[in-house]
Amino acid sequence: MDHGDGFNTRAVHAGEIMDERFGNVVTPVFETATFMSPNRSADPYVDTSRGEPFLYTRWGNPTTQSLESKYASLDSVKYGIAFSSGMAAISSAVFGLCSRGDRILSINELYGQTHSFFSSYLQRFGIGCDFISLDQANSLSFNPRGYALLYLESIINPTLKVADLERTGSFCRENGIPLLVDATFASPYNQNPSAFGASVVLHSGTKYISGHSDVTLGLAGMNNRDIFDRIQAVRRTTGPVPDPLQSYLAARGMKTIGLRVEKQNRVAMDLARFLSQHRKVVRVHYPGLKESPYHEIARKVLRGYGGMVSFEVAGGLSGARKFMASLKVPAVAASLGGVESLVTLPVETSHSSIPPDERKAMGIEDGLVRFSCGIEDSQDLIDDIDSALSLL
Ligand SMILES: Cc1ncc(COP(=O)(O)O)c(C=O)c1O
């Protein structure tokens, strides 16, 4: 069926399995570990990755395939592969593309678990990693020769710096080096890294894609069949497939990703504007603000500036602790991208293991608060933030 090209139309209809024999409107949860084999149907439903009927859920499952097709459509890639978590997607992609003796090149400002995977875990498998800063990557101040891949995050946690995917994407293409991009913070609504030449796009589906803080899931997207086969082979072998119910919940969430992220972009902009005028706020990081050093890059590579805002409150660490304890609307909790606003203190959570001077060099001051905007009304969040700031 031709559903039209609009993002929200694809979000609702792409990948859906509607079987006329049942007349179902919503893709069912195929909560089955195994499938009849051989399948004697004259017209069996097939696992598109193999062109054969489904066999075993670790290899493929109709509900998960439906999610993968919906995701692929929204991220403008040919193939999507779903995993049991974002980290499963990231580790499987790297293991799929690298062998013993390879070295990879990555930016330093990574999600913490990805950083430790690259800096220590990969070494046990004979794969090395060198790090550069995002600004070095953006200014192409690195030599790509000899690396098996370049790894970027397209919006950096928690400073919300933005990767220049247009520049790095064409540089990697010219140099024949695969570019892997974790675009979790942007979400497929705000950015499709494959359009800039990314070979593999990665998402923690736990965040904007599922969008309700009730699913743990990962996704990898790509256009190249060989890369798809290699990453798919890792998933089959090591087994980090999502449970079909998780796939169903993620696909259900994805139907509204356009509505949610559109609103989250707006709420974040409202908060960033309010915070940047507040006398108890030292600094605001948001790529949508014209004064952000990453605004021009963001304008090139993002359709929306995202739902994450971070800001430094007066009074350093004790100010930030007091501020967070006084908030009434958002929960203090890790993760992001859900319909409910969440707030964290990076120096006490995601970046606690980094020495203070290194943290400062990365722009992460003690009083920095990270705010994941939900879909609440901006004014309610602003009132809540304002009254918490007034106590500092
Ligand atoms: C940017 C980014 N990438 C990857 C991950 C890992 O995803 P998951 O927790 O689904 O394994 C996270 C988790 O917070 C993240 O923020």
The ligand as an ORCA input file, in Angstrom:
! r2SCAN-3c Opt
* xyz 0 1
  C      23.954      8.440     23.421
  C      23.674      7.084     23.973
  N      24.053      6.005     23.269
  C      23.823      4.758     23.721
  C      23.221      4.526     24.946
  C      23.016      3.126     25.416
  O      21.705      2.733     25.241
  P      20.991      1.604     26.118
  O      20.909      2.117     27.519
  O      19.663      1.419     25.452
  O      21.855      0.393     26.028
  C      22.802      5.617     25.708
  C      22.149      5.407     26.996
  O      21.914      6.337     27.753
  C      23.038      6.942     25.211
  O      22.672      8.028     25.904
*
